[in-house]
Amino acid sequence: MNNDELAELGQQLRVDSVRAADAAASGHPTSSMSAADLMAVLLANHLRYDFERPDHPANDRFILSKGHASPLMYAVFKAAGAIDDAELLTFRKLGSRLEGHPTPRRLPWVETATGSLGQGLPVGVGIALAGKRLEHSDYRVWVVCGDSEMAEGSIWEAAEAAAYDKLDNLTVIVDVNRLGQRGQTRHGHDLDAYARRFQAFGWHTVEIDGHDVAAIDRAYSEAESTKDRPTAIIARTLKGKGVAAVEDKEGKHGKPLSDAKQAIEELGGPRDIRVHVSEPPAATPEKPAHEPLSLPRFDKGEEVATRDAFGKALAALGSARGDVVALDGEVGDSTRTGVFAEQHPERFFESFIAEQQMVASAVGMSARGWLPYASTFAAFFSRAYDFVRMASISDASINLVGSHAGVAIGQDGPSQMGVEDLAMFRSVYGSTVLYPCDANQTARLVASMADLDGIRYLRTSRGESPVIYDADEEFPIGGSKVLRSSEEDRLTVVAAGVTVQEALTAADKLAEEGIKVRVIDLYSVKPVDVETLRRAADDTGCLVTVEDHHEEGGIGDAVVEAFTDGRPVPRLVRLAVRTMPGSAAPDEQLHAAGIDAANIAATARLLVGEAVVS
């Protein structure tokens, strides 16, 4: 398109943004209007995309990081012929695909859910990494960010990662419209403030008037020709551009225009321009190979840390499946992803200590069809929790593995202990949460995770534990294992991970005293084995949960939820970490928390009325 046509297209995108928000009586039209010219030029002259084949491997990828400007994205879809005008006006209505913030759950042309600011660029880095290092493709990744979200630390994790990996296939367009939700942004219209920051990380930058379509066109061409580093286009724009009542005025954020009819007239009225978007080049990527899986095998009685089993199992899975990739937060020697890195260096991604970017990269790679396993200490996933939450909204399929879980890590102290992680991941929509107790179980679960949907979390332990299962034992998701059982059981101990061995030791000691107890290994914390738990409650009348985790949201709560169908809840006692631990040896930590074999046995004696008073 020539400059006049581009300007007209920009006005159409503004008008349609105003119309959509007016029909919904809500939305963010002024934030959409500032970026309309930027999107018009991208759509008409630079984006290579087949809207009929959104999964085309050579399509360019576009992310609207400022997801509240969704009316603009939907106006673009209309201009490209992907939706019609009638659907545009269903914006934010019940059952509509056009949600307040865009999600790939509803629309095939959306790469990732946005709306929680600061996430579009990090996910874009993951997609660009996939294109450059995994697919060796020429597609480009375009990300539109707002200036307000430049205050998010995740933006700068992404900026450093993109420059470090020389992602010249990535362009970020910063819509500097000066105004945030409640007033002026930190840097206002100081374009150089943003440019200096990107330049410091090694980006190429271009500063432009974001309403000059010729300047925008030149900037995009410059980005496409820049090699060995990403490009940031810093565009000065006006919020509410084109309508005097709202242009560059405070207090107009997140509201439909009060007089939409007048605003549309001021913008020149409705238009029906249709854009023929350039098609991507032909692409015939090779499918990653799948070979028979040969998991590591461990002998019963052998002492093996589950983190060691995870590392070996992940490497084996990587040998069997060419779509498996591993990411780590610069603790690969501790999480044991280093084993994968040694065997499959071309599919290993070091995220350094940037957990938000690590999870975002995993989400981006998942969007491109790869199968990521991302690992760090269980405690440090809390830094990236919002990315996990948004990944669920995106329908991303990612595997997250947290090592060094619980007080059992010992002397490192509470800052390194993941004692909230089960609650955190159980609360994620559609998640799967697994906590193996031995090496063979770990290996099997690592392989099973590959075939699940949604967010999958595996909790691994630092210390060695005895192998109690045969290498050929099966561990279905949603199942459990009954390790001790008799018709004379007087209560049931439900454990997982490091507390399984403690429960077994306690059960054996109690058996010597004539007290029979059932022991359940609840390796699948979500979904939980409801049938086995209910049977144990019926048979023994009392359940004792024991977990290396805070009592809120962990195994105890998972067990309780098996009895929320209206039936009577059994007698339930919960042993968990209730105090703030310090530094101590692992066995001392378990005892101090009241979750070791001695405490389990003492609890059982009290419950069956056979406590010994000395």
Protein Blocks (a to p, Z undefined) as FASTA:
>chain_A
ZZklmmmmmmmmmmmmmmmmmmnopajfklmmmmmmmmmmmmmmmpccdfklmmbmkbcc
dddfblmlmmmmmmmmmmnopacfklmmmgoiahiabdfbdcfklmmkbfbdchiehklm
mmmmmmmmmmmmmnopabdcdddddfklmmpmklmmmmmmmmmnopakbccddddehpaf
klccfklmalklmmmmmmmnopacddddfkbmklmmmmmmmmmmpghiacdddddddehi
hiaklgopghigoiacfblmlmmmmnnpaadddcddddddddddddddddddddddddeh
iacdfklmmmmmmmmmmmmpmkbccddehilmmnopmmmmmmmmmlcccebjafklmmmm
mmmmmmnopacdddddfklmmmmmmmmmmmmmnopacddddeheajknomnojmlpcckl
mmmmmmpghiacdddfbfklmmmmmmmmmmpghjddddddfbdcddfbdfkbccdehiac
dfbdcfkbcbdcddehjllmmmmmmmmmmmmnopacdddddfblbccdfklmmmmmmmno
pacddddddfehplmlmmmmmmmnopacddddddddfbdcddddfklmmmmnopafklmm
mmmmmmnopaccZZ
